[in-house]
Amino acid sequence: MTQALHHWILDGYNVMHALHWLQPSLSFELARERFISWVGQFQALGDKQVTIVFDDNVHREGPREIHPRVRVLYSPQGFNADGTILTLVRQTLPNLRPYLTIVTRDLMLRDALFAHKCVVISPEAFSREFDTYCSYSSQKYEALSDKKKHFYLPFEDLDQEFLA
């Protein structure tokens, strides 16, 4: 039996505000796109699924996939991101909820999620988690790259010939 895939659900604009992604020098749309791309890098660092939920201030057409396991959702009309996140959690089977991590600074949402036995962390904790994944991933890459250097050493002269 395989272990369930860990699912991270981010309260989009809440996390963006908390981590200072919204700056006067950037348009709102550009800041959101950069944030989505950054979260995509987090997903790529390990075997996990990521959903970012944004409040819908402008009508959008349904979910949008960024990477194989990154979904961007806009709350349906009449709902905010908090309600959409609660709905996603309620739709998750109870035995899979321990594999859910919700990232938000919203205290009312955190209180509402308490009964669902999923993990709820702050945006700052998420940022630290991201840094940990990056650090671990770069150590693995450096170890792999040392092995590659030894393995490909006989062909190093060929590389230099082609580069010259």
C-alpha angles and dihedrals in degrees: 000000000000123000118252118261112255110245122206118196116193125200090226109207092029091058092042091054093045093050093043097243090142109080130168090238093060129064114243091245094050092048090051093048092049090048091051090050091050091051088049088059089054091053091049091056094071148357102290142115120235130197123184115199119200130185108251108236092158125037110264130180111246133288121335125206117219100177128003091279104023117096125183113206129186115206114254119253110286094024132087126214091266092059091046091050091049090051091051091050093047090050090055114094111254093240090056097048094088085065091058121095117187117199114206143124092207107117096200091053091047090052092048091050093051092083092054096064096230125133116263120191136174123254089249091055089049090053090051090048089051090051090050091052090048092050093048092045094050091050089053090048093050091049090049092046091053088054090048091052091056094042096047097038094109090059096049092099091054090053091052091050092054093045094051 
